[in-house]
């Protein structure tokens, strides 16, 4: 057992909510619903791979303030279609709407997420800090059955900031009436959750299930959420 904390903050996507698995299922639904195989888009695996590359690139641009939310949402499909020689902006918009309708209804959580929330909720007030969009993140929480664990849910929309910017962490402290010294951030994104919290003066738990190598020194590092029992 290390230091005693008074407030525990989690990231949502990839940390508690299985974004990768849930997104894959959603993309598969959209791929079938729009008969994309018959429109010249190859096997689903290739469609998913191309989409993921554009999605990550556009999220990085969004975090850095280069593009707006709506642009991110439809352009990831627009660029994906272009890679398959399909220049159809109307279809890109339809795919975006369908994807965003289905994605937040997916329910899969990361291994041991529910168990560790049960464990932590008995000891601390729990909160979320997420770069996801307000309405979407609330739907994910409700459908996966974990919304009642959290006292405060801080989104980039609500705070008018986003990880790794210090402003979202400062907003979270004010919302929860606490201090950086009494808070700890748990997340999977080294550059976003962990370094963001570090520069804001918080302790951090880097959730690294794939055991990616890196040169940073987070306060703690775990490969399975259940390991939080040794920290908290």
Backbone bond lengths (Angstrom), bond angles and torsions (degrees), N, CA, C in turn:
res aa  C-N    CA-C-N  psi(-1)  N-CA   C-N-CA  omega(-1)  CA-C   N-CA-C  phi
1 X - - - 1.457 - - 1.530 109.38 -
2 X 1.334 115.45 131.03 1.456 119.13 178.87 1.509 111.04 -98.43
3 X 1.305 114.14 -138.42 1.459 122.96 -178.51 1.539 111.21 -63.78
4 X 1.313 116.54 154.35 1.463 121.00 176.86 1.530 109.58 -92.10
5 X 1.308 115.60 129.26 1.468 121.26 179.11 1.523 109.04 -110.88
6 X 1.326 115.51 158.56 1.462 120.40 178.34 1.523 112.36 -109.07
7 X 1.337 116.58 -21.79 1.464 121.29 179.63 1.525 109.35 -139.54
8 X 1.331 115.50 135.79 1.463 121.92 -179.58 1.524 108.81 -116.94
9 X 1.329 115.32 126.80 1.464 122.39 -178.04 1.524 109.81 -114.84
10 X 1.318 115.95 129.68 1.460 121.96 177.12 1.523 110.84 -110.73
11 X 1.315 115.45 148.72 1.460 122.17 161.47 1.527 105.86 -79.87
12 X 1.345 117.77 160.53 1.467 119.43 179.88 1.529 112.76 -101.08
13 X 1.323 117.01 -66.65 1.465 120.79 -174.14 1.530 111.74 -67.85
14 X 1.314 116.50 131.25 1.475 125.07 -179.96 1.526 112.63 74.69
15 X 1.337 118.00 -11.78 1.463 120.92 179.52 1.523 110.15 -103.39
16 X 1.320 117.20 -55.54 1.469 121.83 176.10 1.528 111.51 -106.21
17 X 1.319 115.65 -43.87 1.470 122.16 -177.02 1.519 108.31 -96.37
18 X 1.338 116.49 126.04 1.468 121.31 -174.89 1.527 110.32 -72.95
19 X 1.319 115.12 80.94 1.470 119.80 -175.61 1.520 111.59 -60.49
20 X 1.309 117.06 -44.56 1.466 120.08 -175.55 1.534 111.63 -61.52
21 X 1.328 116.24 -49.05 1.463 120.25 -179.99 1.520 112.05 -66.99
22 X 1.326 116.09 -41.88 1.461 119.98 -179.34 1.523 111.84 -68.16
23 X 1.328 116.80 -37.54 1.462 120.55 177.74 1.527 110.16 -67.56
24 X 1.325 116.59 -40.43 1.470 119.85 179.64 1.524 110.91 -60.72
25 X 1.324 116.53 -44.45 1.468 120.22 179.00 1.534 110.87 -63.87
26 X 1.329 115.64 -38.63 1.466 120.14 179.71 1.523 110.89 -67.61
27 X 1.316 116.72 -45.18 1.467 120.37 178.80 1.523 110.99 -61.34
28 X 1.337 116.72 -38.35 1.468 120.98 178.98 1.531 110.18 -64.00
29 X 1.338 116.62 -40.31 1.464 121.18 177.89 1.520 110.72 -62.39
30 X 1.333 115.76 -45.83 1.471 121.30 -179.41 1.532 110.50 -65.98
31 X 1.319 116.46 -42.30 1.477 122.65 179.65 1.530 110.19 -57.88
32 X 1.324 116.08 -43.83 1.476 120.24 179.84 1.527 111.45 -73.13
33 X 1.325 115.82 -43.88 1.464 121.03 -175.75 1.533 111.88 -60.25
34 X 1.320 116.27 -36.32 1.472 120.56 -178.34 1.531 112.79 -98.74
35 X 1.337 116.67 9.72 1.468 121.45 179.11 1.533 112.10 48.74
36 X 1.317 116.27 46.90 1.461 119.38 -174.86 1.521 112.97 -64.82
37 X 1.323 116.97 -27.62 1.471 119.55 178.07 1.523 110.55 -60.30
38 X 1.339 116.29 -35.29 1.468 120.67 -178.15 1.524 112.27 -81.04
39 X 1.321 116.77 -7.31 1.464 119.83 -178.65 1.523 112.68 -101.31
40 X 1.314 115.46 14.42 1.460 119.35 176.35 1.513 114.68 94.81
41 X 1.338 115.96 4.21 1.462 118.86 175.28 1.523 106.61 -90.27
42 X 1.311 115.89 129.69 1.461 120.42 -173.56 1.508 113.78 -64.14
43 X 1.311 117.82 -154.97 1.468 120.61 -178.93 1.523 111.09 -60.66
44 X 1.312 115.39 156.45 1.469 120.88 -176.81 1.525 111.83 -54.59
45 X 1.325 117.18 -41.14 1.470 120.80 -176.42 1.530 111.22 -57.00
46 X 1.349 116.37 -38.97 1.462 120.84 179.80 1.528 110.40 -70.27
47 X 1.329 116.16 -41.93 1.467 121.57 177.34 1.532 109.97 -58.17
48 X 1.327 116.50 -46.66 1.466 121.01 -179.60 1.526 111.03 -62.85
49 X 1.322 116.07 -43.78 1.466 120.97 -178.03 1.538 110.71 -61.17
50 X 1.332 116.41 -46.63 1.465 121.15 -179.09 1.530 110.47 -65.60
51 X 1.317 116.00 -44.62 1.481 120.49 178.30 1.521 110.93 -57.65
52 X 1.330 117.37 -46.38 1.470 121.15 -176.17 1.529 111.82 -61.09
53 X 1.325 116.55 -37.95 1.475 120.57 178.65 1.529 109.64 -63.19
54 X 1.323 116.97 -48.74 1.468 120.07 -179.39 1.527 111.28 -66.95
55 X 1.319 116.77 -38.03 1.463 120.33 -179.96 1.532 110.45 -61.25
56 X 1.323 116.80 -46.77 1.469 120.46 -179.56 1.520 111.54 -63.48
57 X 1.341 116.34 -42.47 1.466 120.38 -179.93 1.526 111.35 -63.34
58 X 1.318 116.31 -42.98 1.463 120.13 -177.99 1.535 111.56 -72.31
59 X 1.338 117.23 -34.44 1.469 119.44 175.53 1.529 110.11 -62.56
60 X 1.333 116.22 -39.71 1.471 119.87 177.96 1.530 110.07 -62.16
61 X 1.328 116.98 -41.92 1.468 120.82 178.17 1.531 110.85 -65.81
62 X 1.320 116.11 -38.28 1.468 120.90 179.15 1.532 110.58 -64.82
63 X 1.335 116.34 -45.84 1.472 120.37 179.60 1.530 111.55 -60.81
64 X 1.334 115.61 -32.43 1.463 119.84 -178.74 1.530 113.00 -88.23
65 X 1.332 116.05 4.06 1.457 120.25 174.39 1.513 116.15 81.36
66 X 1.341 116.65 14.93 1.466 119.67 -177.88 1.529 113.20 -85.00
67 X 1.313 117.24 -24.95 1.464 120.42 179.63 1.529 109.72 -135.46
68 X 1.319 115.62 160.28 1.467 122.00 179.44 1.528 110.28 -91.77
69 X 1.317 114.73 168.58 1.471 121.54 -177.10 1.521 111.89 -57.53
70 X 1.330 117.71 -50.11 1.473 120.23 -176.15 1.520 111.81 -62.03
71 X 1.342 114.56 -36.51 1.464 119.09 179.15 1.526 110.43 -64.15
72 X 1.314 116.41 -44.46 1.469 121.43 176.90 1.531 110.64 -55.90
73 X 1.321 115.51 -46.40 1.470 120.45 -171.34 1.527 113.02 -63.40
74 X 1.328 117.01 -42.42 1.464 116.50 -176.47 1.519 113.19 -95.01
75 X 1.345 116.87 -28.13 1.472 118.87 -175.93 1.527 112.92 -70.06
76 X 1.349 116.95 -25.74 1.467 117.24 177.68 1.525 110.09 -63.86
77 X 1.327 116.80 -32.80 1.471 120.06 176.02 1.525 111.18 -80.88
78 X 1.312 117.55 -35.46 1.464 122.26 178.08 1.537 110.25 -60.40
79 X 1.341 116.48 -48.65 1.466 119.91 179.60 1.529 111.56 -66.67
80 X 1.322 115.65 -35.46 1.472 119.07 177.34 1.524 110.29 -62.53
81 X 1.328 117.08 -47.82 1.470 121.19 178.37 1.529 111.24 -60.55
82 X 1.333 116.23 -41.28 1.477 119.28 179.87 1.524 111.72 -59.81
83 X 1.336 116.28 -36.01 1.465 119.42 178.42 1.527 112.05 -63.91
84 X 1.336 115.68 -22.87 1.467 120.54 176.06 1.536 110.94 -101.42
85 X 1.353 115.87 19.57 1.481 122.58 176.95 1.525 112.85 63.25
86 X 1.332 115.94 33.51 1.469 120.38 177.03 1.529 107.82 -118.07
87 X 1.331 116.91 109.14 1.463 121.41 -178.59 1.518 110.83 -100.67
88 X 1.313 115.72 69.30 1.467 120.85 -173.20 1.529 109.48 -124.22
89 X 1.342 116.11 95.37 1.469 119.19 -176.65 1.526 111.61 -69.74
90 X 1.338 116.98 -31.10 1.473 119.44 178.34 1.531 109.98 -63.91
91 X 1.331 116.56 -43.43 1.471 120.22 178.15 1.527 110.07 -64.45
92 X 1.326 117.21 -40.57 1.473 120.73 178.87 1.528 110.08 -58.51
93 X 1.319 117.14 -42.76 1.467 121.25 178.23 1.524 111.81 -65.25
94 X 1.330 116.58 -40.58 1.471 120.61 179.05 1.533 110.82 -64.90
95 X 1.321 116.27 -41.85 1.468 120.76 178.39 1.533 110.47 -62.81
96 X 1.334 115.42 -41.31 1.458 120.56 179.71 1.528 111.27 -61.28
97 X 1.334 115.79 -46.05 1.471 120.73 -179.44 1.523 110.53 -63.05
98 X 1.341 116.35 -45.04 1.473 121.03 -178.85 1.532 110.65 -64.06
99 X 1.325 116.32 -43.30 1.466 121.03 -179.61 1.531 110.48 -60.97
100 X 1.336 115.82 -45.77 1.466 119.91 -177.44 1.522 112.88 -72.47
101 X 1.333 116.78 -20.91 1.469 120.34 174.32 1.532 111.20 -73.09
102 X 1.323 115.10 -40.35 1.476 120.55 -172.68 1.531 112.18 -86.60
103 X 1.335 116.96 -41.74 1.471 120.78 -171.94 1.530 114.24 -51.31
104 X 1.346 119.00 -50.83 1.473 118.07 -174.54 1.523 114.45 -69.80
105 X 1.339 117.20 -8.75 1.470 119.86 179.15 1.533 111.75 -88.73
106 X 1.333 116.25 -4.97 1.465 120.11 179.87 1.533 109.47 -74.48
107 X 1.319 116.95 148.82 1.469 121.01 -167.00 1.519 116.44 -116.90
108 X 1.331 117.51 -5.74 1.468 117.91 -172.38 1.526 112.28 -70.94
109 X 1.326 115.07 133.28 1.460 121.71 175.79 1.526 109.77 -106.78
110 X 1.297 116.50 164.50 1.464 121.05 176.33 1.533 108.51 -69.22
111 X 1.331 117.13 154.23 1.470 119.80 179.58 1.531 111.71 -53.40
112 X 1.320 114.82 132.69 1.471 123.81 176.97 1.537 114.38 68.75
113 X 1.338 117.73 10.21 1.474 119.76 -179.26 1.527 111.01 -62.15
114 X 1.318 116.58 -47.71 1.463 120.70 -176.70 1.540 110.16 -64.45
115 X 1.315 115.29 -42.87 1.473 119.60 -178.50 1.531 110.86 -63.25
116 X 1.335 116.64 -41.33 1.468 117.89 -177.48 1.522 110.74 -74.43
117 X 1.320 118.11 -29.42 1.467 120.29 175.30 1.531 110.00 -67.16
118 X 1.324 116.72 -41.49 1.466 120.61 176.38 1.530 110.35 -59.26
119 X 1.316 115.33 -44.48 1.464 121.16 -178.93 1.528 111.08 -64.61
120 X 1.323 116.70 -49.08 1.469 120.83 -175.75 1.530 112.32 -69.85
121 X 1.330 115.97 -35.55 1.466 120.23 -175.88 1.531 112.11 -64.17
122 X 1.317 116.76 -23.04 1.467 119.83 177.50 1.525 112.07 -76.82
123 X 1.329 116.49 -16.37 1.457 120.66 -172.93 1.529 114.27 -113.03
124 X 1.341 116.41 -28.95 1.471 120.22 -171.84 1.527 111.62 -139.66
125 X 1.340 116.93 157.23 1.457 119.29 162.28 1.544 107.13 -72.28
126 X 1.315 116.42 131.74 1.468 121.20 -179.37 1.522 110.23 -106.55
127 X 1.330 115.65 144.88 1.458 121.43 -179.96 1.527 109.39 -140.44
128 X 1.322 114.91 164.28 1.464 121.25 176.12 1.517 109.79 -118.25
129 X 1.329 116.36 142.43 1.461 121.75 166.10 1.523 106.31 -125.74
130 X 1.320 117.13 115.61 1.458 121.00 -173.80 1.521 111.75 -136.22
131 X 1.338 115.84 141.09 1.462 121.22 175.15 1.525 111.55 -82.21
132 X 1.315 116.97 -4.54 1.465 120.57 -179.41 1.522 111.27 -68.74
133 X 1.327 115.25 167.35 1.456 120.91 -177.95 1.534 110.68 -79.52
134 X 1.300 115.88 143.74 1.466 123.52 -172.50 1.532 113.62 -48.78
135 X 1.323 117.11 -60.65 1.471 120.64 -175.17 1.522 111.07 -62.73
136 X 1.325 116.06 -41.37 1.475 121.00 -178.41 1.523 111.23 -63.57
137 X 1.336 116.56 -45.39 1.461 119.92 -177.02 1.529 111.32 -66.71
138 X 1.339 117.32 -38.35 1.463 119.95 177.38 1.524 110.93 -62.88
139 X 1.327 116.56 -39.81 1.476 119.62 177.98 1.522 110.89 -63.06
140 X 1.317 116.99 -42.75 1.472 120.87 179.00 1.527 110.18 -58.93
141 X 1.322 115.94 -44.86 1.465 120.46 -178.77 1.525 111.45 -62.55
142 X 1.332 116.32 -43.66 1.463 120.38 -178.70 1.527 111.00 -66.61
143 X 1.324 116.53 -48.32 1.471 120.01 -175.57 1.530 112.08 -67.47
144 X 1.327 117.07 -31.54 1.474 119.43 -179.75 1.518 111.60 -89.43
145 X 1.349 117.04 -3.31 1.458 120.56 173.16 1.509 115.73 77.97
146 X 1.341 118.11 25.38 1.470 118.12 -177.84 1.537 113.11 -120.71
147 X 1.323 118.32 8.72 1.469 119.08 -175.87 1.530 112.79 -63.48
148 X 1.326 118.01 -30.56 1.473 120.05 -174.04 1.532 113.17 -74.73
149 X 1.334 117.27 -8.72 1.465 119.07 -179.83 1.526 112.91 -75.92
150 X 1.326 117.27 -20.42 1.463 119.71 -167.26 1.524 113.65 -107.96
151 X 1.329 114.26 132.76 1.470 120.68 177.70 1.527 109.99 -78.25
152 X 1.323 115.93 -49.76 1.463 120.92 -179.66 1.524 109.64 -123.96
153 X 1.324 115.07 136.26 1.463 120.69 177.16 1.528 106.75 -120.23
154 X 1.328 114.74 106.43 1.460 120.58 -176.20 1.524 108.23 -100.79
155 X 1.327 116.07 115.23 1.462 121.26 177.63 1.528 108.81 -106.51
156 X 1.329 115.75 164.76 1.461 119.65 177.68 1.524 110.25 -63.84
157 X 1.334 116.27 -34.48 1.466 119.57 179.04 1.524 111.00 -64.50
158 X 1.324 116.40 -47.51 1.468 120.55 -176.38 1.529 110.75 -65.40
159 X 1.314 116.54 -40.16 1.468 120.73 -174.67 1.528 113.13 -88.04
160 X 1.334 116.77 -9.68 1.470 121.48 -176.11 1.529 111.40 57.43
161 X 1.324 114.81 33.50 1.460 121.09 178.34 1.521 106.71 -155.20
162 X 1.316 117.29 176.11 1.459 118.01 175.34 1.516 110.87 -154.95
163 X 1.335 113.60 151.66 1.464 118.71 175.67 1.536 108.01 -57.60
164 X 1.319 119.57 140.75 1.472 128.90 9.09 1.529 114.68 -91.93
165 X 1.333 119.52 13.55 1.464 120.63 -178.72 1.529 110.66 -62.61
166 X 1.316 115.17 141.11 1.470 120.32 -179.01 1.527 111.73 -63.36
167 X 1.328 116.65 -27.68 1.469 120.60 -174.72 1.526 112.60 -59.17
168 X 1.335 117.93 -37.08 1.474 119.61 -178.33 1.534 110.04 -70.69
169 X 1.317 116.60 -33.63 1.469 120.18 177.70 1.536 110.29 -71.30
170 X 1.320 116.20 -39.36 1.469 119.94 176.61 1.532 110.29 -64.52
171 X 1.319 115.72 -41.06 1.476 120.82 177.54 1.537 109.90 -59.61
172 X 1.325 115.98 -42.66 1.468 121.27 -179.32 1.529 111.03 -62.61
173 X 1.327 117.04 -41.65 1.466 120.51 179.30 1.525 111.12 -62.31
174 X 1.330 115.65 -43.11 1.478 119.47 179.31 1.525 110.53 -65.43
175 X 1.347 115.91 -43.25 1.472 120.51 -178.15 1.523 110.91 -62.16
176 X 1.328 116.55 -32.99 1.466 120.89 -176.40 1.528 112.44 -101.41
177 X 1.330 116.51 0.85 1.460 121.38 178.34 1.527 111.45 54.07
178 X 1.341 114.60 52.70 1.460 119.38 -178.74 1.524 109.80 -140.02
179 X 1.325 116.63 -173.00 1.469 122.18 -178.20 1.523 109.85 -124.24
180 X 1.322 115.08 162.81 1.471 120.17 177.79 1.528 110.66 -60.46
181 X 1.337 116.31 -37.44 1.479 120.81 -177.59 1.529 111.87 -63.55
182 X 1.324 116.43 -29.15 1.464 120.86 -177.07 1.531 113.18 -95.68
183 X 1.339 116.23 6.23 1.471 120.26 -172.23 1.521 111.78 -120.62
184 X 1.321 115.07 151.96 1.465 120.70 175.94 1.521 108.69 -139.05
185 X 1.335 116.00 139.85 1.465 123.15 -177.77 1.515 109.53 -109.90
186 X 1.338 116.34 131.66 1.467 122.44 178.95 1.524 107.97 -117.14
187 X 1.326 116.45 122.00 1.459 118.78 -179.74 1.513 112.68 -160.95
188 X 1.334 114.76 167.47 1.466 120.61 -174.30 1.526 112.94 -99.26
189 X 1.348 118.05 -15.23 1.461 120.78 -173.34 1.529 109.60 -99.13
190 X 1.308 115.78 109.50 1.464 121.24 -174.43 1.531 111.41 -59.25
191 X 1.325 117.02 -50.04 1.466 120.54 -176.33 1.523 112.70 -72.16
192 X 1.337 116.89 -23.85 1.465 120.67 -171.81 1.531 111.58 -102.48
193 X 1.329 116.65 -58.02 1.471 120.37 -178.52 1.523 112.25 -76.85
194 X 1.314 114.99 -49.32 1.465 119.98 -168.02 1.528 111.83 -78.90
195 X 1.327 117.61 -50.75 1.459 119.37 178.96 1.528 110.90 -69.65
196 X 1.340 116.10 -34.02 1.465 119.37 175.81 1.517 110.83 -58.88
197 X 1.327 116.51 -48.23 1.467 121.52 179.30 1.535 110.67 -66.03
198 X 1.307 116.18 -41.20 1.471 121.10 -179.61 1.534 110.76 -58.06
199 X 1.331 116.60 -49.52 1.472 119.90 -178.05 1.527 111.83 -71.17
200 X 1.332 116.99 -19.59 1.469 120.29 175.28 1.530 111.35 -86.21
201 X 1.342 116.44 -1.38 1.465 120.78 175.89 1.517 115.02 89.81
202 X 1.349 116.31 16.05 1.470 120.37 -179.21 1.528 110.74 -97.78
203 X 1.331 116.00 154.27 1.461 120.76 164.24 1.529 108.33 -73.69
204 X 1.328 115.28 156.31 1.467 119.20 -175.67 1.526 111.14 -139.90
205 X 1.334 114.96 151.92 1.471 121.70 169.33 1.521 106.75 -119.20
206 X 1.313 116.10 114.61 1.460 120.82 177.74 1.523 108.54 -85.85
207 X 1.323 116.20 113.05 1.464 122.27 177.17 1.526 106.99 -87.73
208 X 1.331 115.88 107.56 1.466 122.37 -171.49 1.527 110.06 -126.45
209 X 1.362 116.62 70.98 1.464 118.99 -174.54 1.527 114.16 -63.38
210 X 1.329 117.05 -26.21 1.471 120.05 179.74 1.532 111.95 -88.89
211 X 1.320 115.65 -0.77 1.467 122.12 179.12 1.531 111.66 53.93
212 X 1.347 115.25 45.93 1.468 120.57 178.03 1.522 109.07 -64.82
213 X 1.321 116.16 140.83 1.462 119.26 178.75 1.527 109.53 -80.07
214 X 1.329 116.42 148.72 1.467 121.28 -179.31 1.518 108.02 -161.68
215 X 1.327 115.54 170.01 1.465 119.96 -177.17 1.524 113.34 -109.95
216 X 1.324 117.09 12.02 1.460 120.55 -178.71 1.530 110.79 -92.45
217 X 1.321 115.04 165.61 1.464 119.87 -179.81 1.525 109.60 -127.07
218 X 1.345 116.66 78.47 1.461 118.38 176.61 1.530 109.60 -64.09
219 X 1.320 115.82 161.79 1.469 119.69 179.50 1.522 109.89 -57.32
220 X 1.342 115.82 -44.43 1.467 122.09 177.40 1.533 108.35 -139.28
221 X 1.316 115.45 156.52 1.469 120.54 174.42 1.525 108.62 -139.16
222 X 1.331 116.16 134.59 1.468 121.13 -179.66 1.528 109.59 -134.56
223 X 1.324 115.46 155.74 1.467 120.60 176.36 1.524 111.39 -108.11
224 X 1.345 116.72 -12.88 1.470 122.49 -179.93 1.526 107.22 -139.59
225 X 1.312 116.11 135.61 1.473 119.44 -178.05 1.525 112.79 -57.25
226 X 1.331 117.23 -27.94 1.463 120.60 -177.64 1.530 110.78 -62.66
227 X 1.337 116.75 -22.93 1.475 121.14 179.05 1.528 112.16 -66.03
228 X 1.332 117.11 -15.16 1.466 119.62 176.61 1.519 112.05 -60.34
229 X 1.324 116.29 -22.29 1.472 119.94 178.61 1.533 111.53 -62.96
230 X 1.322 117.15 -24.30 1.458 120.04 179.66 1.529 111.78 -85.43
231 X 1.337 115.88 -12.16 1.470 121.32 -177.06 1.527 110.80 -104.61
232 X 1.333 115.46 -41.02 1.467 120.88 -173.56 1.524 111.79 -106.90
